[in-house]
Amino acid sequence: MGKIALVTGGSRGIGRAIVRELTENGYFVCFTYRRGKEEAYRIVQEIGEDKVKAFECNIQNFDEVKEKVEEEVIKPFGACDVLVNNAGITKDNLFPLMEIEDFREVIEVNLIGMANVTNVCIKSMMGKREGVVVNIASVSGILGSFGQTNYAAAKAGIIAFTKALAREVGKYNIRVVGVAPGFVETEMFAKIPFDKKKQMIGNVSLGRAGKPEEIASIVSFLVSSKASYITGTTIIVDGGLV
Ligand code: NAI
């Protein structure tokens, strides 16, 4: 059996591109989806059941994560070699107008959800004394994007979590790395009004949004042995956002 990767939120956008890239690199990829059962099924059919499997999981709920990840990944495969914490949501608004529930939900999915999945997987990696965790953050967690107090706080938390966990597990030969994308053409990006998007792209040196595949290729590098001396840091992939 080759190496096993778990990707959260793999049914669309950046997650789907990561699933494709890792299967092309020889990984057997298990990915989670929240609502997109049909999309997930289509991806499995396209790539092939010998290379990928999908299961439904709400990463917000620790008990559900523990049960599903153990059942679908740890028991059948022993451990996961690579974990990509990709699932995330936005609920943008100016902070004074933001419902506190929307603040809480964004923290719960992006930050606590990432911790839930990592908590379940990291022990199996420690047992194996090998592994890579890649956390998808955002430039918002570095710049503090306008209208994204909840998301920026969650993503900044992911960047700090990445640094701290890397210190703890380095001696087990486990690397923990973050990726902070700028604007990437996915459904999440599509939600932003046209004028706002135009203004945002105006600040990108390359003059365009990124493609999901351009994030997936960095993830592919980071999980490979070519990146064997990179840990604790977050790589910015933003087309030169100024
Ligand atoms: P997307 O909205 O297209 O996909 C998000 C994925 O997360 C979906 O598969 C969805 O099912 C899953 N998900 C959402 N809530 C979940 C939950 N509670 N439990 C399990 N899965 C859940 O988003 P996109 O654009 O592909 O983003 C992927 C990651 O990249 C996210 O972490 C996002 O914050 C980050 N990112 C995206 C950027 C962009 O411009 N698209 C920029 C910077 C970071």
Boltz pocket constraint, residues with backbone or C-beta under 6 A from the ligand:
constraints:
  - pocket:
      binder: B
      contacts: [[A, 8], [A, 9], [A, 10], [A, 11], [A, 12], [A, 13], [A, 14], [A, 15], [A, 32], [A, 33], [A, 34], [A, 35], [A, 36], [A, 57], [A, 58], [A, 59], [A, 60], [A, 85], [A, 86], [A, 87], [A, 88], [A, 89], [A, 109], [A, 113], [A, 136], [A, 137], [A, 138], [A, 139], [A, 180], [A, 181], [A, 182], [A, 183], [A, 184], [A, 185], [A, 186], [A, 187], [A, 188], [A, 189]]
      max_distance: 6.0
